[in-house]
Amino acid sequence: MIFGHDFYHGTMRRYIIMFGNIFNEMQVKRFDSLGAVAQTLNVPVSYGPKQKQIERVLADPSIDRPVSTILPRIGFAMTSMGYNPARKLNSFAKFNGTLDPNTKTFPQTFAPVPYDFNFTLSILTKNAEDGTQLVEKIVPFFMPDFTVTMKVLPDVNATLDIPIELGNVTSDDTYEGDYQSNRILTWDLDFTVKGYLFGPVSTQKYITSAEVAYFTYDFVDSYTDGDEESKYTYTGDNSFNITETVS
């Protein structure tokens, strides 16, 4: 148990799922000589590095299965992560969860730590136009970033805007061998997900009410107790709103 805390929020897993869902349900259309749509293909998305996707295509156990039923496809993988001090938040800032009306407690955690998560998205196609079509459907939405609002820590209802920045875009033709070999065209798109990681969540007791009384004293003659002049009562509700009452 590192540093006396045992916790796991699954935040990095949420970033991976969020990134993959952005490119889900993409399609490629193929046209005939007259420009009419002749075929529409759904492009599958799977997690894994580019080389793994290529080996999956080349190692297809069905010899008679046409490669067109496997390509195009999209693969993605998180390649690295690094601390970003430029996005550091106030270390004393806190995120509060929903107050439990029965126990008068609520979850709380300190400000998260900014990390950049680097992803590589690989587009594998058999035809050059399939690849350019998919790239053109992705690139215009990143100028150079695309922002996704996501609940990064459900325990405290922490919802943040997560920018996804597009970096380099490169293409490659992996064709090798004779004319009977499969040809695979790839496009690699580098992305940076500017996310955050949270520390442990603690349970805090909520102060439902507080009273502050003011008294008047005669400090000239004696230090005897004075008369109560006014009393302020502060009452909180389930949304952490404070109501002030003067009596």
N, C-alpha and C positions, 0 to 999 in steps of 0.2 A: 504494500500500500504506500504509494509515493507521497511524500510530504504530509502523511497522516490523513489523506482523503482518498476515498474509493468512489469514483463516479465515471459514467460514460453517457454522453448525451446523443451520440449518433449523428453529430453535426456534419462531419465529413461525408458520411453516407448520404445525407440529405443533399449535399452539394453535388455529389455524383449523380444521384437520381434526377435532380433538377436539371443538370446540364444535359443529360441524355434525353429528357422529355422535350427539350426545346426542339430537337431534330426528329422527333417521333412523327409518324404518319406522313412522311414526305413521299412524293410520287415523281416518277419519270414518265414523260409522254414521248412516244415515238411516232413519227409522221411518215406518210407515204409520199410518193412522188408529186402528188397534187397538193400537199400541205395539210391534208386532213389527218386527224389523230387515228393512227392504226392500232396502237397498243398503249395501255396505261399500266405501269408496274409500281407496286408498293415497294418502298426501299426499307428493308429491315435494318434495325439499329441494335448493336450488341456491344458489350463492354469488353475491351481487350486491345492490345497493341496491334499496329498495322501488320507486323510480320505474322502474328497469329491468325489474322483474318486471311492473309494470302495463303498460308499453309492449309487453312480450312477449305479454301477453294480448290487448291491443287491436289489435296489428298482426298478428294471426294471418292468414296468407295464405289459408287455407281459409275461404271465406265461409259455407259450409254446415256447418262444424264447430261443434257446440254448445259454449258456453263451459263447460258442466258437465264436459266432458272435460279442461279446463285448470285449473279451480278445483275445490277448494281447492288451494293450494300454499304453500310456505314458502320465504322467501328470507332470507338473513342476510349481514351485511357488518361488517368491522371498521372503525369510524369514527374512532378516535383511540387514542392511548396516552400514558401519562405516568408519570414517576418517582414512586415512593411511598417516601419516607424512613422512614415508620413501620415498614416491614417489612425494613429494611436488616439484613443479616447481618454477622457479624464479618468484616472485610476480610481477615484473615489465615487464615481457615478455608479448608481445601482439600478437594477431592473427588478421590479416587484411583480409578483404574480397575483392571482385572484385571492381575495380574502375569504377564508372559510368562516361563515357566520356562526357555526356551532363552536368551533374551538378558538375563534378569534386569532387565527394564525395565518400567515401567508408565506409563500416561497420567495426567496430573494437571492440574487447573485450580483457580483460586481461586474463592471464594464468588461466586455470581451476583448480579446487580443486580436489585432488585425493580422491576417495571413493571406498571401496570394497563392492560389492553387492553380498550377499550370496544367492545361489539358491539351491533348493533340487529337483532333478529329480527322479520321482518314476516310476518304471516299474512294471506293474501289469500283471500277467499271470495266466493261469490255469495250464499249464504244466511246470515242472521244466526246461526242455530243452529250451522252448521258452525264459525263463528269462536269462539263461546262454548264449544263442545265442546272445541276444541283448546286454548283458554286454560285451561280447567279441568283438562286433562290435564297441563299444564306447571307452572302456578303452585304447586300444593301441595307440590312437591318442593323449593322454594326458601324457606328459613325463616331469614333471607332468602337464604342461600347453599346451594349444592350442591357437595360436594367430590369431585373426580376425582383418582385416583392415576395418574400417568402418568410414563413415562420421558422426561424432558425433554432429556437429553443421553446418548445411548447410548454415546458414546466412553468415558465414565467410569462407566457404569452409574448415572447420577444419576436417582433416582426421587423425586419430590416430590408432596405433596398440593397440588392447585391448587383453591382455592375459586372458585366462580362465583357472583357475587352478582346477584340480580335487583333492578332499580331501578324505574323508572316503567313503567306499562302504560297505553297510550292506544289509543283506537279512532277510526276515521274512515270516513266514507262518501264515496267519490270519485265518486258518481253525479252526472253533469252531462249536460245535453242533454235530448232528447225521450225518450219512452217506448220508443223502439226502440234506444236506446243501452245498452251493457253497463253493469251496475252492479257495482261492486267494493267490498266491505267489507274494511277492513284493520285489523289489530291490530298495534301496535308495542310490543315488549318490549325494554327496555334492560338489558343485562347488562354486568358487569365481571368479566373474567377476571384474577385476581390471580396473575400469573405471574412468571417470572424470565428474564433473559438472561445467558448465559455469555460469558466472554472466551475468549482462545485457550487451546488445550490443548497442554501441553508433555510431553516424554518424560523421565522421571526414572530414574536408576539406583538399583536396590534394593541395600541393604547386607545381604548374606545372613548375615553373622556378624561378631561383634566380641568381642575378649578384653580383659579388665581384670584386671591382676595387682597384688596388694598385697605390699609388702616391709616387712621390719623393719630399722631402722637404729639404730646406736649413735652418737647425736649427741654423746655426752660425750667419748669418746676420739678419734674421727675421723669423717670423712664417707665412710668406705669403704662399698662396696656391701653391702647387707644380704642376708639370706636371704629367698627367696620364701616368703610365708606362705600365700597362697591365690590362686586364679585363678578368675575368673568368665567364663563363655563364654555369649554371647547369640546364639541362632540363630533366624532368621525363616523362615516357610514361605510358601506361595503366597497365603495369606489374611491376611498381615501379622500373624500371631500370633507372639509372642516367647517362646522357651523359654530359661530360665536354668539353667545347669549350673555347679556349684561343684566345683572339684578342688583 
